[in-house]
Structures are given as C-alpha cells and as structure tokens.
Amino acid sequence: MLVLGTLLGLFVLFNFLLPMLVGLVKVALIIGVVALLVFVVVTVVGKSSRSQ
C-alpha cells in the first residue's frame, strides 16, 4: 500500500500539479512583459511631452 500510495502521489504531482504551476508561471511572465511595455511607453511619452 505504501508503494501504491507513493506511485499515486507521484502520478498526481507530475500530471496535474507541475503543468498547472508551469501554466501559472507563463501567465505571470506574460503579464510582467505587458506591464513592462506599458511602463516604457508611459515613460517615453511623459519625457517627450515634458520637453516640449
């Protein structure tokens, strides 16, 4: 029973939890890149409008 429980736990870990965590990291990276682009655009527009 211990071996069966260990194998079932590993199955759940590698088939459900790890792909879910990888998906969450991908979403977080996409949101971070979009936020960085917005920050750069706002900074460039702010500097160009302030200099005129």
C-alpha positions in Angstrom: 0.0 0.0 0.0 2.9 2.4 0.7 4.4 1.8 -2.7 1.0 2.2 -4.4 0.4 5.5 -2.4 3.8 6.8 -3.4 3.2 6.0 -7.1 -0.2 7.6 -7.0 1.3 10.7 -5.3 4.0 11.0 -7.9 1.4 10.5 -10.7 -0.7 13.3 -9.4 2.4 15.5 -8.9 3.8 15.1 -12.4 0.5 15.0 -14.3 -1.6 17.7 -12.6 0.4 20.0 -10.2 3.6 20.7 -12.2 1.8 21.6 -15.5 -0.6 23.9 -13.5 2.4 25.6 -11.9 4.2 26.0 -15.3 1.0 27.5 -16.7 0.8 30.0 -13.9 4.4 31.0 -14.4 3.8 31.5 -18.1 0.8 33.7 -17.3 2.8 35.7 -14.8 5.6 36.2 -17.3 3.2 37.4 -20.0 1.6 39.9 -17.5 5.0 41.1 -16.4 6.2 41.7 -20.0 2.9 43.6 -20.8 3.4 45.7 -17.7 7.0 46.5 -18.6 6.0 47.6 -22.1 3.2 49.9 -20.7 5.8 51.4 -18.2 8.3 52.1 -21.0 5.6 53.7 -23.2 4.3 55.9 -20.4 7.9 56.9 -19.5 8.8 57.8 -23.1 5.5 59.7 -23.7 5.9 61.5 -20.4 9.5 62.6 -21.2 8.6 63.7 -24.7 5.6 65.8 -23.6 7.6 67.4 -20.7 10.4 68.5 -23.0 8.1 70.4 -25.4 
